[in-house]
Amino acid sequence: MRIKYFFSLLATTYYLLPTLFIFFLGFSWLLWNMAPSLTVGDAGEFIAAGSILGVAHSPGYPLYLLLGKAAQILLPGSIAYRTNLLSVAMVAGAWTGLWIIWRRFFSATKGFSAGESPLPPDPRTSPDGSPRVLAGPRTTTGFKGDSPALNPATAWLAFVFLLFLGVEPHFLTVGTETEVFALLGFGAVLIFWLLLEQKILAALFFFGLMLGNHHTLLLLAPAFLVLAWRKFSFKFLTAGTLAFLLGFSIYAYLPLAAARSPALNWGSPDNAARFWHVLTRKDYGRVSLTIEGAEKRGIKSYVRQTKRMLEGLTKKPATAALTVLGFLGLIFGLLDPRQRRWALSLQFGFLFSGPFFLWLGNPPFDAQTSGALERFYLLPLLCLALAAPMALDKAIKAVEAVKAVNGKRKFLVFSTLTALAAFTAFPAFFPSESRRHNFLVYDYGRNLLRSIAPNSYFFMEGGDDTMYSMAYFLFAEGRRPDLGTANDPATLKVRDRAGLVYPGIYGFEFRATPKEVRQKLREAFENDLAQKEILYYQTLKLDLVKPAQLLPLGVVQLRKDLNLPITDHRSPITGSLWPFYSLRGLEGPAKEHYRERSLIPYYYFARGQTQGLLNRPDLALQDFRAAYQKGGDAIWMPNVSLEAGMLAVKLFESDKWFEALPLFQFASETGPKEPSFATNACVTLDKLKRLEDSLNCYAQVRQRHPDYAFLYKNWGATLLSAGRKTEARQAFERYYELTRDPQALGWIGRIK
């Protein structure tokens, strides 16, 4: 008996080895590309909230925070490294689950060759109405009805196909940084596998549990329902409901965590109203993807959203190959009665998690939203990945139908698939998709801490990378206790001015007050605090706290009130911090990741502000140009144009026309919607006695801004000085038509 058990265990281990090898291979590949520390986006918040068992942004993500806390306790490395490892394990687990599922769909499996369905046999009804699966051999993968022997051809085909996902950018990104979408992908694959195994109660439990990680899993509910649909008894339905609610009870974490008043406590869900507010994402508008809102609805917008999704699914070679194979698989699966239910399930999954999701949220078409959308393509890609083997099965059978020697057929199939996988894998060996040497946000957070004097206050106007990197260093790593600690949130000296991420400092229920009232509360509190404390800000607007001044000090700004002197050790002129910053990752062309492409230009923008303050307009312009080169599509880029234009105005008012001209031209080129800077460039050309250039400049501005009144006022003056009275009169008449300024009548009268 013992010998029989030993050989049974040995055989089971032998059959499990390929599955373990797949996990090890995926884990190793992701680990090689994994970020060593903090990354852009919400990573800092998730790490810090998990570390202190707080509440992350809506809907709170309780499951991910608890798993993140477990990873921080059990895994090696820095706090950020440990939670990055969690994502590595989740995506490697998802790939392994896909490999297990794929094996049953290739023609090389015994069951498929025999013409059997890849799905489990339909269950009979037990006396209690619960599903009962027909008896059949069980493989070590857990599938019923498969051959107990491991088919090498099947394993190889599934392994080669797995290479598509190994280099697919969406999987590679979420699997190499702290990201809830890694767990989302693993949860989706797990539930699909449980439903294929007819473990419906377990699937319902994990469905409820995984909703504690990300609500978009709901979009796969129709797909799950197709697989799970049976004639169940009331008793079984009751058990299923209880299983789902048991998993969904993970959200009890939110009020329990909020009751402790942690340093990160989004929405403070410690009562029923606020709990519902956080759970339903009311801060985002429930179905909106971001706080930017949604586009105007209509047929045209739905077509644009569908086109956007298809472009996102075909942007890279591996993604495009996976998408094409997936679509073909859905078509072939629907035509094959043996595979129809599985194909229908995946079709529902793709439609609801892909096009329907974009139609529902109807997100705007700006660069920031498009960048955020990339992660949401993971679920439709998973559905296509599960469907793709049905297309490959048809291709393999077509090849086998060719009259050729058996060895040549196998060689043709395997070599073609291997070559295709190698082709799609090639781009992944370049650093654009890798996070291996990415210290951008880690360095940015450290640079912020270096900029703030001891025991000072730091107010953040916005920006996830600023707020969340500070949260990571203060709460997860425990740096700069002089600025506050997670153990005593009330004494924190680091705050966001919106009162959303960090504990409110402006008064009770600050977020519930009208916008105008909030602004007055902020001003009153900060004005009073500035009389006693040193205040730093992180903002794009130096006029944020008028009449006080904000002086650029590296990547932060120092508040200087008119009635308070500024000491030398806090002066941006005598105490420049730029030589002390770590600037890794700023070099090279614009980054592919939007959030990185949005963060890097801020360094150049902030340094340009400092150069302008130091009366170095040529260096300021150089930095402003670099900011646009690094991230021209970032939604905050108009601030660069505005800053350059305002610096040019100061130079113009000081009669420094030669220095002002290139700044005006840059501001008008990069901010074409703002006509004043373009008009000022024309006036500056006139001041420099470049009359023809000035007149040509006015003509160009009129083409872009035909209704800008002050263009005609200045144009008329220049035409008059050039002796072109008729054209000058026409310009003044147009100015009067737009403004009804009585002065214009006097100018017109004098010309006549």
Rosetta blueprint (number, residue, H / E / L):
1 M L
2 R H
3 I H
4 K H
5 Y H
6 F H
7 F H
8 S H
9 L H
10 L H
11 A H
12 T H
13 T H
14 Y H
15 Y H
16 L H
17 L H
18 P H
19 T H
20 L H
21 F H
22 I H
23 F H
24 F H
25 L H
26 G H
27 F H
28 S H
29 W H
30 L H
31 L H
32 W H
33 N H
34 M L
35 A L
36 P L
37 S L
38 L L
39 T L
40 V L
41 G L
42 D L
43 A H
44 G H
45 E H
46 F H
47 I H
48 A H
49 A H
50 G H
51 S H
52 I H
53 L L
54 G L
55 V E
56 A L
57 H L
58 S L
59 P L
60 G L
61 Y L
62 P H
63 L H
64 Y H
65 L H
66 L H
67 L H
68 G H
69 K H
70 A H
71 A H
72 Q H
73 I H
74 L H
75 L L
76 P L
77 G L
78 S L
79 I H
80 A H
81 Y H
82 R H
83 T H
84 N H
85 L H
86 L H
87 S H
88 V H
89 A H
90 M H
91 V H
92 A H
93 G H
94 A H
95 W H
96 T H
97 G H
98 L H
99 W H
100 I H
101 I H
102 W H
103 R H
104 R L
105 F L
106 F L
107 S L
108 A L
109 T L
110 K H
111 G H
112 F H
113 S H
114 A L
115 G L
116 E L
117 S L
118 P L
119 L L
120 P L
121 P L
122 D L
123 P L
124 R E
125 T E
126 S L
127 P L
128 D L
129 G L
130 S L
131 P E
132 R E
133 V L
134 L L
135 A L
136 G L
137 P L
138 R E
139 T L
140 T L
141 T L
142 G L
143 F L
144 K E
145 G L
146 D L
147 S L
148 P L
149 A L
150 L L
151 N L
152 P H
153 A H
154 T H
155 A H
156 W H
157 L H
158 A H
159 F H
160 V H
161 F H
162 L H
163 L H
164 F H
165 L H
166 G H
167 V L
168 E L
169 P H
170 H H
171 F H
172 L H
173 T H
174 V H
175 G L
176 T L
177 E L
178 T L
179 E L
180 V H
181 F H
182 A H
183 L H
184 L H
185 G H
186 F H
187 G H
188 A H
189 V H
190 L H
191 I H
192 F H
193 W H
194 L H
195 L H
196 L H
197 E L
198 Q L
199 K L
200 I H
201 L H
202 A H
203 A H
204 L H
205 F H
206 F H
207 F H
208 G H
209 L H
210 M H
211 L L
212 G L
213 N L
214 H L
215 H H
216 T H
217 L H
218 L H
219 L H
220 L H
221 A H
222 P H
223 A H
224 F H
225 L H
226 V H
227 L H
228 A H
229 W L
230 R L
231 K L
232 F L
233 S L
234 F H
235 K H
236 F H
237 L H
238 T H
239 A H
240 G H
241 T H
242 L H
243 A H
244 F H
245 L H
246 L H
247 G H
248 F H
249 S H
250 I H
251 Y H
252 A H
253 Y H
254 L H
255 P H
256 L H
257 A H
258 A H
259 A L
260 R L
261 S L
262 P L
263 A L
264 L L
265 N E
266 W L
267 G L
268 S L
269 P L
270 D L
271 N L
272 A H
273 A H
274 R H
275 F H
276 W H
277 H H
278 V H
279 L H
280 T L
281 R L
282 K L
283 D L
284 Y L
285 G L
286 R L
287 V L
288 S L
289 L L
290 T L
291 I L
292 E L
293 G L
294 A L
295 E L
296 K L
297 R L
298 G L
299 I H
300 K H
301 S H
302 Y H
303 V H
304 R H
305 Q H
306 T H
307 K H
308 R H
309 M H
310 L H
311 E H
312 G H
313 L L
314 T L
315 K L
316 K L
317 P H
318 A H
319 T H
320 A H
321 A H
322 L H
323 T H
324 V H
325 L H
326 G H
327 F H
328 L H
329 G H
330 L H
331 I H
332 F H
333 G H
334 L H
335 L H
336 D L
337 P L
338 R L
339 Q L
340 R H
341 R H
342 W H
343 A H
344 L H
345 S H
346 L H
347 Q H
348 F H
349 G H
350 F H
351 L H
352 F H
353 S H
354 G L
355 P H
356 F H
357 F H
358 L H
359 W H
360 L H
361 G H
362 N L
363 P L
364 P L
365 F L
366 D L
367 A H
368 Q H
369 T H
370 S H
371 G H
372 A H
373 L H
374 E H
375 R H
376 F H
377 Y H
378 L H
379 L H
380 P H
381 L H
382 L H
383 C H
384 L H
385 A H
386 L H
387 A H
388 A H
389 P H
390 M H
391 A H
392 L H
393 D H
394 K H
395 A H
396 I H
397 K H
398 A H
399 V H
400 E H
401 A L
402 V L
403 K L
404 A L
405 V L
406 N H
407 G H
408 K H
409 R H
410 K H
411 F H
412 L H
413 V H
414 F H
415 S H
416 T H
417 L H
418 T H
419 A H
420 L H
421 A H
422 A H
423 F H
424 T H
425 A H
426 F H
427 P H
428 A H
429 F H
430 F L
431 P H
432 S H
433 E H
434 S L
435 R L
436 R L
437 H L
438 N L
439 F L
440 L H
441 V H
442 Y H
443 D H
444 Y H
445 G H
446 R H
447 N H
448 L H
449 L H
450 R H
451 S H
452 I L
453 A L
454 P L
455 N L
456 S L
457 Y E
458 F E
459 F E
460 M E
461 E L
462 G L
463 G L
464 D H
465 D H
466 T H
467 M H
468 Y H
469 S H
470 M H
471 A H
472 Y H
473 F H
474 L H
475 F H
476 A H
477 E L
478 G L
479 R L
480 R L
481 P H
482 D H
483 L H
484 G L
485 T L
486 A L
487 N L
488 D L
489 P H
490 A H
491 T H
492 L L
493 K L
494 V E
495 R E
496 D E
497 R L
498 A L
499 G L
500 L L
501 V L
502 Y L
503 P L
504 G L
505 I L
506 Y L
507 G L
508 F L
509 E L
510 F H
511 R H
512 A H
513 T L
514 P L
515 K H
516 E H
517 V H
518 R H
519 Q H
520 K H
521 L H
522 R H
523 E H
524 A H
525 F H
526 E H
527 N H
528 D H
529 L H
530 A H
531 Q L
532 K L
533 E L
534 I L
535 L E
536 Y E
537 Y E
538 Q E
539 T L
540 L L
541 K L
542 L L
543 D L
544 L L
545 V L
546 K L
547 P L
548 A L
549 Q E
550 L E
551 L E
552 P E
553 L E
554 G L
555 V L
556 V E
557 Q E
558 L E
559 R E
560 K E
561 D L
562 L L
563 N L
564 L L
565 P L
566 I L
567 T L
568 D H
569 H H
570 R H
571 S L
572 P L
573 I L
574 T L
575 G L
576 S L
577 L L
578 W H
579 P H
580 F H
581 Y L
582 S L
583 L L
584 R L
585 G L
586 L L
587 E L
588 G L
589 P L
590 A L
591 K L
592 E L
593 H L
594 Y H
595 R H
596 E H
597 R H
598 S H
599 L H
600 I H
601 P H
602 Y H
603 Y H
604 Y H
605 F H
606 A H
607 R H
608 G H
609 Q H
610 T H
611 Q H
612 G H
613 L H
614 L L
615 N L
616 R L
617 P H
618 D H
619 L H
620 A H
621 L H
622 Q H
623 D H
624 F H
625 R H
626 A H
627 A H
628 Y H
629 Q H
630 K H
631 G H
632 G L
633 D L
634 A L
635 I L
636 W L
637 M L
638 P H
639 N H
640 V H
641 S H
642 L H
643 E H
644 A H
645 G H
646 M H
647 L H
648 A H
649 V H
650 K H
651 L H
652 F H
653 E H
654 S L
655 D L
656 K L
657 W H
658 F H
659 E H
660 A H
661 L H
662 P H
663 L H
664 F H
665 Q H
666 F H
667 A H
668 S H
669 E H
670 T H
671 G L
672 P L
673 K L
674 E L
675 P H
676 S H
677 F H
678 A H
679 T H
680 N H
681 A H
682 C H
683 V H
684 T H
685 L H
686 D H
687 K H
688 L L
689 K L
690 R L
691 L H
692 E H
693 D H
694 S H
695 L H
696 N H
697 C H
698 Y H
699 A H
700 Q H
701 V H
702 R H
703 Q H
704 R H
705 H L
706 P L
707 D L
708 Y L
709 A H
710 F H
711 L H
712 Y H
713 K H
714 N H
715 W H
716 G H
717 A H
718 T H
719 L H
720 L H
721 S H
722 A L
723 G L
724 R L
725 K H
726 T H
727 E H
728 A H
729 R H
730 Q H
731 A H
732 F H
733 E H
734 R H
735 Y H
736 Y H
737 E H
738 L H
739 T H
740 R L
741 D L
742 P H
743 Q H
744 A H
745 L H
746 G H
747 W H
748 I H
749 G H
750 R H
751 I H
752 K L
